[in-house]
């Protein structure tokens, strides 16, 4: 084929179709410019400017995170991640692939025009891509938040045509690219709804339409007042008992003596105490997350009042495993994790600082202080062999990764202890980081993992700390861990359909 041949001549139909689409695009732009949109002259230009550099979406994400609901925080993070991917794609590929000039502003009334006109090429619309990416990302994690954000995103996209800086096709292409970015992020980091916790084995629990028979003990030290009041409004016959952290165990014991269902609102440590009492009294447990960390409730699928109230009203529940440990004369239960080595030290260090600087900053400071401290590895006999260990982690159930995110449990009744160890040696910080980044079934000289039903550790030195569900105590020479399969009955909303 000669290099001088006009390729469009070989397929004149495509050339004609392109010209018709461009002409239609121009007519639609002129129609929008000539149309009067009631109230839009005051709102849309300002809204368009507020979305410059993603400022509007960052502010929206901050407002969502301030709502202090886990679903809202996840939705905000997903929206920003989707926006970031869309922006990178637009700026590296989109704008450079199609160098289309901006529309001529003659038909656009002066009152609508932006004071500062963009200087980049027109196709595709970056503002529309960011708006669609943020809204779609939010909606994929939380449909309710997505419904609130969608009208704003649509208005931002429409404002780009209204102010005359983009053709309609620029906006449509940008919106499509933004939505695609949100779905791409979901493939990398699946939403929590994509990994629904197992609903087996189901348990027979009483349905309490107005909450009569439920005694809910709330740890006021966790800042749970708003949540228990909201639960009381939905379940007016439920009894709510608010108490200080030191009084929680006694309040739970008294509640168990008169309750048909024992309820607890607090963090993982408070829930652990309630679970032990519910086991002894043979009562079903209703958990309302109300602490800084709420791993058990979230892995169970209960994120707030709506989830728990639905389960209680409709009588939906499951049986879950409980981990049990014995160390000398002491015995305890764990719903989430048990650990020896550096992690208990981290927990204790975090507790020292959390009241002064807050929970998350205290966690970061504690991690830095623990890994930098001059210490020797834990000495213990594992499977009959003495081994130096930086960390022994035992999960009540197998922890899985969700894409690039930290692990969570998809089955709370799998009958397994998820055991992971970080071997002793030089540079504990490097070994611990490598173990954290590795998959759960990794074998290496630095760390290893296995799932078992029972574990025995001997030869543990005096004064060695152990942690279970965030509580810290001292080990006594030997530690035995085992599973209590399906020992605890808990309320949780079951999947519909």
C-alpha positions in Angstrom: 0.0 0.0 0.0 1.3 3.4 -0.9 2.1 5.7 2.0 0.3 8.5 0.2 -3.1 6.8 0.2 -5.8 8.6 2.3 -7.0 5.9 4.7 -10.4 7.7 5.2 -11.0 7.3 1.5 -11.0 3.5 2.0 -13.8 3.8 4.5 -15.7 7.0 3.7 -18.7 5.9 5.8 -16.8 6.3 9.0 -15.6 9.7 8.0 -19.2 10.8 7.3 -20.4 9.4 10.6 -17.7 11.2 12.5 -18.6 14.5 10.9 -22.3 14.0 11.7 -21.5 13.2 15.3 -19.3 16.3 15.6 -22.1 18.4 14.1 -24.6 17.0 16.5 -22.2 17.7 19.4 -22.0 21.4 18.3 -25.7 21.7 17.9 -26.3 20.3 21.4 -23.7 22.7 22.8 -25.4 25.7 21.1 -28.8 24.5 22.3 -27.5 24.3 25.9 -26.0 27.8 25.5 -29.2 29.3 24.3 -31.4 27.6 26.9 -32.4 29.2 30.2 -31.8 27.0 33.2 -33.8 28.5 36.2 -31.5 29.2 39.1 -28.4 27.8 37.4 -26.6 31.0 36.8 -25.9 31.5 40.5 -25.1 27.8 41.3 -23.4 26.0 38.4 -20.4 28.3 37.7 -19.6 28.4 41.4 -20.0 24.6 41.7 -17.8 24.1 38.6 -15.0 26.3 40.2 -15.3 24.5 43.6 -14.5 21.2 41.8 -11.1 22.5 40.5 -8.3 20.2 41.6 -10.8 18.0 43.3 -11.3 20.4 46.2 -15.1 19.8 46.3 -14.6 16.0 46.5 -11.9 16.1 49.2 -14.2 18.3 51.3 -17.1 15.9 50.7 -14.9 12.9 51.7 -13.9 14.7 54.9 -17.6 15.3 55.7 -18.4 11.7 55.1 -15.5 10.5 57.3 -16.6 12.9 60.1 -19.9 11.0 60.2 -17.9 8.4 62.2 -19.5 5.3 60.5 -17.2 2.6 59.1 -19.3 2.4 55.9 -19.0 6.2 55.4 -15.2 6.2 55.9 -14.8 3.3 53.5 -17.0 5.0 50.9 -15.0 8.2 51.2 -11.7 6.4 50.8 -13.0 4.5 47.8 -14.3 7.6 46.2 -10.9 9.4 46.6 -9.1 6.4 45.2 -11.3 6.2 42.2 -10.9 10.0 41.6 -7.1 9.7 41.8 -7.1 6.9 39.2 -9.4 8.8 36.9 -7.3 12.0 37.2 -4.0 10.2 36.5 -5.6 8.5 33.4 -7.0 11.8 32.1 -3.8 13.7 32.5 -1.5 11.0 31.1 -3.6 9.5 28.3 -6.9 11.3 27.8 -5.8 14.8 27.1 -2.8 13.8 25.0 -4.6 11.3 22.9 -7.3 13.6 21.5 -6.2 17.2 21.1 -9.6 18.9 20.7 -10.0 22.6 20.9 -12.4 24.2 23.5 -15.8 25.4 22.3 -16.1 29.0 21.0 -17.8 31.0 23.8 -19.8 33.4 21.6 -23.2 31.7 22.2 -22.6 31.4 25.9 -23.9 34.4 28.0 -21.2 36.3 29.8 -22.8 35.8 33.2 -22.2 32.0 32.8 -18.6 32.1 31.7 -15.8 31.2 34.1 -13.4 34.0 35.1 -10.5 31.8 34.3 -10.8 29.7 31.2 -9.0 26.4 31.2 -6.0 26.1 28.8 -5.8 22.3 28.4 -7.5 20.5 25.5 -11.2 19.8 25.7 -11.6 16.1 25.3 -12.3 14.4 27.7 -13.7 16.5 30.6 -11.5 16.0 33.6 -14.1 17.6 36.0 -16.7 15.1 34.7 -14.3 12.2 35.1 -13.5 13.2 38.7 -17.1 13.7 39.6 -18.3 10.4 38.1 -15.3 8.5 39.6 -16.0 9.9 43.1 -19.7 9.3 43.0 -19.4 5.8 41.5 -16.7 4.8 44.0 -18.8 6.0 46.9 -21.9 4.3 45.6 -20.1 0.9 45.1 -19.3 0.9 48.8 -22.4 2.7 50.2 -25.5 3.1 48.0 -27.1 5.5 50.5 -24.0 7.8 50.4 -23.9 7.4 46.7 -27.4 8.6 46.3 -26.5 11.7 48.3 -23.4 12.5 46.2 -24.8 11.6 42.7 -26.9 14.9 42.2 -23.8 17.0 43.0 -21.6 15.0 40.6 -24.3 15.3 37.9 -24.4 19.0 38.5 -20.7 19.4 38.2 -20.7 17.5 34.9 -23.6 19.6 33.6 -21.8 22.8 34.7 -19.0 22.1 32.3 -21.3 22.5 29.3 -23.3 25.2 30.9 -20.3 27.4 31.4 -19.1 26.7 27.9 -15.8 25.0 28.6 -16.7 21.6 27.2 -18.8 20.0 24.5 -21.4 17.4 25.6 -19.4 14.5 24.2 -16.4 15.7 26.3 -18.5 15.4 29.4 -20.0 12.0 28.5 -16.5 10.5 27.7 -15.1 11.9 31.0 -18.0 10.5 33.0 -17.6 7.1 31.3 -13.9 7.1 32.1 -14.5 8.1 35.7 -17.1 5.3 36.3 -14.6 2.9 34.7 -11.9 4.0 37.2 -14.3 3.3 40.1 -14.9 -0.3 38.8 -11.1 -0.7 38.3 -10.5 0.2 41.9 -13.1 -2.3 43.0 -11.3 -5.0 41.2 -8.1 -4.1 43.0 -9.8 -3.6 46.4 -13.1 -5.5 46.6 -15.9 -3.8 48.5 -17.0 -5.3 51.8 -20.3 -6.3 50.2 -18.3 -8.5 47.8 -17.1 -10.6 50.7 -20.2 -11.3 52.7 -19.3 -13.2 55.9 -20.6 -16.8 55.9 -24.2 -17.2 57.2 -23.6 -20.7 58.4 -24.4 -22.3 60.7 -27.6 -20.5 61.4 -28.9 -20.4 64.9 -32.4 -20.3 66.4 -32.6 -16.9 68.3 -35.7 -15.2 69.6 -37.2 -12.4 67.5 -37.7 -9.3 69.6 -39.8 -6.8 67.5 -39.7 -4.1 70.1 -36.6 -5.3 71.9 -38.3 -6.7 75.0 -36.0 -9.2 76.8 -32.8 -7.5 75.5 -30.5 -5.9 78.1 -27.9 -3.8 76.4 -24.8 -2.9 78.5 -22.9 0.1 77.1 -19.4 1.0 78.0 -19.5 4.8 78.3 -15.7 5.0 78.1 -16.1 4.1 74.4 -18.3 7.1 73.7 -21.3 5.0 72.8 -24.1 7.3 74.1 -25.4 8.3 70.6 -25.5 4.7 69.4 -27.3 3.2 72.4 -29.9 6.0 72.3 -30.5 5.3 68.6 -30.9 1.6 69.4 -33.3 2.5 72.2 -35.4 4.5 69.8 -35.7 1.6 67.4 -36.2 -1.0 70.2 -38.1 0.9 72.8 -38.7 -2.1 75.1 -35.0 -2.9 75.4 -33.3 -2.1 78.6 -30.2 0.1 78.3 -27.5 0.1 81.0 -24.8 2.6 80.7 -21.7 2.3 82.9 -18.1 3.2 83.3 -15.4 0.8 82.0 -14.5 -0.5 85.5 -18.2 -1.4 86.1 -18.8 -3.2 82.9 -18.1 -6.8 84.1 -20.4 -6.5 87.1 -23.1 -4.9 85.0 -22.9 -7.6 82.4 -23.2 -10.3 85.1 -26.3 -8.6 86.5 -27.8 -8.2 83.1 -27.2 -11.8 82.2 -29.2 -12.9 85.3 -32.4 -11.2 84.0 -31.9 -11.0 80.2 -33.4 -13.1 77.5 -30.7 -11.7 75.2 -27.5 -10.2 76.5 -26.4 -7.1 74.6 -23.1 -5.2 74.6 -21.9 -1.9 73.1 -18.2 -1.2 73.2 -14.9 -2.1 71.7 -13.4 -5.6 71.3 -12.2 -5.8 74.9 -15.8 -5.1 76.2 -17.3 -7.5 73.7 -14.8 -10.2 74.8 -16.0 -9.8 78.4 -19.6 -10.0 77.4 -19.0 -13.2 75.3 -17.5 -15.0 78.2 -20.5 -14.2 80.4 -22.9 -15.1 77.6 -21.2 -18.5 77.3 -21.5 -19.2 81.0 -25.1 -18.3 81.1 -26.0 -19.9 77.7 -27.4 -16.6 76.3 -27.4 -15.3 72.7 -25.2 -12.2 72.4 -26.2 -9.0 70.5 -23.1 -6.9 69.7 -23.3 -3.1 68.8 -19.9 -1.8 67.8 -18.9 1.2 69.9 -15.2 1.2 70.3 -12.1 2.4 68.5 -11.6 -1.1 67.1 -14.6 -3.3 66.4 -13.1 -6.3 64.5 -15.5 -8.9 65.8 -18.7 -6.9 65.0 -17.5 -5.8 61.6 -16.3 -9.3 60.6 -19.7 -10.5 61.8 -21.4 -8.1 59.4 -22.8 -5.7 62.1 -21.7 -2.2 61.5 -24.3 -0.1 63.3 -27.8 0.2 64.8 -29.6 -0.6 61.6 -27.8 -3.9 61.2 -28.2 -5.0 64.8 -31.9 -3.9 65.1 -32.9 -5.7 62.0 -31.3 -8.9 63.3 -32.9 -8.6 66.7 -36.4 -7.7 65.3 -36.4 -10.5 62.8 -34.6 -13.2 64.9 -31.5 -13.6 62.7 -28.4 -15.2 64.2 -25.5 -17.6 63.7 -23.2 -19.7 65.8 -19.5 -18.7 65.8 -16.3 -20.3 67.1 -14.6 -19.1 70.3 -10.9 -19.4 71.0 -9.8 -20.5 74.5 -6.4 -20.2 76.1 -4.9 -21.5 79.3 -1.7 -20.4 80.8 -1.0 -21.8 84.3 -4.0 -21.2 86.5 -5.6 -18.5 84.2 -8.1 -19.2 81.4 -9.5 -16.8 78.9 -11.5 -16.6 75.7 -10.7 -14.7 72.5 -13.1 -13.8 69.7 -10.5 -12.2 67.4 -6.8 -12.7 68.1 -4.3 -14.0 70.7 -0.6 -13.0 70.5 2.8 -13.3 72.3 5.9 -11.2 71.6 6.1 -7.7 70.4 2.4 -7.2 69.8 1.4 -7.3 73.5 4.1 -4.7 74.2 2.6 -2.6 71.4 -0.8 -2.8 73.0 0.5 -1.8 76.4 2.5 1.1 74.9 -0.5 2.3 72.9 -2.7 2.3 76.1 -0.1 4.5 77.8 -0.4 7.2 75.1 -3.9 6.9 73.8 -5.5 9.1 76.6 -3.0 11.9 75.8 -2.8 12.0 72.0 -5.7 9.8 70.7 -6.0 6.2 69.6 -4.5 6.2 66.1 -1.5 8.5 66.8 -0.8 6.4 69.9 -0.8 3.3 67.8 1.8 4.8 65.4 4.0 6.0 68.2 3.7 2.7 70.0 4.8 0.8 66.9 7.8 3.0 66.4 8.9 2.7 70.1 8.5 -1.1 70.1 10.4 -1.9 66.9 13.2 0.4 67.9 13.6 -0.9 71.4 16.6 -3.0 72.3 15.2 -6.4 73.2 15.7 -10.1 72.8 13.2 -12.4 71.0 10.7 -14.5 72.9 12.1 -17.9 73.7 9.5 -20.7 73.5 9.2 -24.4 72.5 7.0 -24.8 69.5 6.3 -28.4 68.5 8.9 -29.6 70.9 11.7 -27.4 69.5 13.1 -24.3 71.3 12.8 -21.3 69.0 13.4 -17.6 69.2 10.3 -15.7 68.1 9.5 -12.0 67.6 5.8 -12.7 67.3 3.2 -15.4 67.7 -0.2 -14.5 66.3 -3.2 -16.7 66.6 -6.5 -15.8 64.9 -9.9 -17.2 65.8 -10.7 -18.2 62.3 -8.7 -17.8 59.1 -7.8 -14.2 58.1 -7.9 -13.4 54.4 -6.7 -10.5 52.4 -9.2 -8.4 50.3 -7.1 -7.3 47.3 -4.5 -4.9 48.7 -6.3 -4.3 52.0 -5.6 -5.8 55.4 -7.0 -9.2 56.2 -10.5 -10.0 57.5 -12.4 -13.2 58.3 -15.1 -14.5 55.9 -16.1 -17.4 58.1 -16.3 -17.2 61.9 -17.1 -20.9 62.3 -14.3 -22.6 60.3 -12.9 -24.6 63.2 -9.4 -23.3 62.7 -6.8 -21.3 64.6 -4.9 -19.2 62.1 -1.3 -19.4 63.5 1.5 -17.1 62.2 4.9 -16.8 63.7 7.8 -14.3 63.0 11.1 -16.0 63.8 13.8 -14.4 65.9 16.9 -13.0 64.4 18.4 -9.7 63.4 16.4 -6.6 62.5 13.0 -7.4 64.0 11.4 -4.4 62.2 12.3 -5.7 58.8 11.0 -9.2 59.7 7.8 -7.9 61.1 7.2 -5.7 58.0 7.9 -8.6 55.7 5.4 -10.8 57.6 2.8 -8.1 57.4 3.2 -7.7 53.6 3.3 -11.4 52.9 0.3 -13.6 52.2 -1.3 -15.6 55.0 0.2 -19.0 53.9 3.8 -17.8 53.3 6.7 -20.0 54.2 10.1 -18.2 54.6 13.1 -18.1 56.9 11.5 -15.0 58.6 7.9 -16.1 59.0 5.4 -18.9 58.6 1.7 -19.6 58.9 -0.5 -22.7 59.4 -4.1 -23.5 60.4 -4.6 -25.9 63.2 -7.2 -26.8 65.8 -5.0 -26.7 68.8 -1.6 -25.2 69.7 0.7 -25.7 72.7 3.7 -23.4 73.6 6.1 -24.3 76.4 9.2 -22.8 77.9 7.9 -19.2 77.9 10.0 -17.0 80.2 8.5 -15.3 83.3 7.0 -11.9 82.7 6.3 -12.5 79.0 3.2 -10.6 78.0 0.3 -12.0 76.1 -2.6 -10.1 74.5 -6.1 -11.3 73.6 -8.7 -9.1 72.0 -6.7 -6.0 73.0 -6.4 -7.0 76.7 -2.9 -7.6 78.1 -1.7 -10.0 80.9 1.3 -12.1 81.7 1.9 -15.7 80.5 2.8 -18.4 83.0 5.4 -20.8 81.6 3.1 -22.6 79.1 0.2 -21.6 76.9 -2.4 -23.9 75.3 -4.8 -22.7 72.7 -7.8 -24.5 71.3 -11.1 -23.9 69.5 -14.6 -24.1 70.9 -16.5 -24.8 67.7 -19.8 -23.0 67.3 -19.9 -22.3 71.0 -21.4 -18.8 70.9 -24.7 -17.7 69.4 -24.8 -14.1 68.1 -27.3 -11.9 66.3 -26.4 -10.8 62.8 -28.5 -9.8 59.7 -28.6 -12.6 57.3 -28.2 -12.0 53.5 -31.5 -11.4 51.7 -32.5 -13.2 48.6 
